[in-house]
Amino acid sequence: MMETIAEILVAFLILLGGAFALIGSWGLFRLPSLMTRLHGPTKATTLGVGGILLASVVYFPVFGGRFSAHELLITIFLFIAAPITANMVAKAHLHRQTHDIDPNPADDIQEGLPEKDRWATFWKGDA
């Protein structure tokens, strides 16, 4: 009985994780600009990989007889690292936009960028 419940839970987590990973990858491919593409890998795909890792956390103690914290540590690292990486990529993109290196009309931010001294990414006096 316990193994049947574990099998159903593992199957559900794998399907959920696969669906999130597929949606995130599709968003990365289809969305028009860098700023909108950040949502695919940082949100949906992170949840997808997290779901598959949680399925592994459930599977191995029930069917392998041993608990391993590796999957849990990978999940924690992933949930911490993905938003930080997205934040750094977004800041770099905004810096490029202000210097007209990488204009992209799909971003809708060419007009109306705030003053440089009002951004959290710039210190007063930066070029």
Sequence and secondary structure as in RCSB ss.txt:
>XXXX:A:sequence
MMETIAEILVAFLILLGGAFALIGSWGLFRLPSLMTRLHGPTKATTLGVGGILLASVVYFPVFGGRFSAHELLIT
IFLFIAAPITANMVAKAHLHRQTHDIDPNPADDIQEGLPEKDRWATFWKGDA
>XXXX:A:secstr
 HHHHHHHHHHHHHHHHHHHHHHHHHHHHHSSSHHHHTHIIIIIHHHHHHHHHHHHHHHIIIIIS   SHHHHHH
HHHHHHHHHHHHHHHHHHHHHHHTTSS  GGG  STT   GGGSTT  TT  
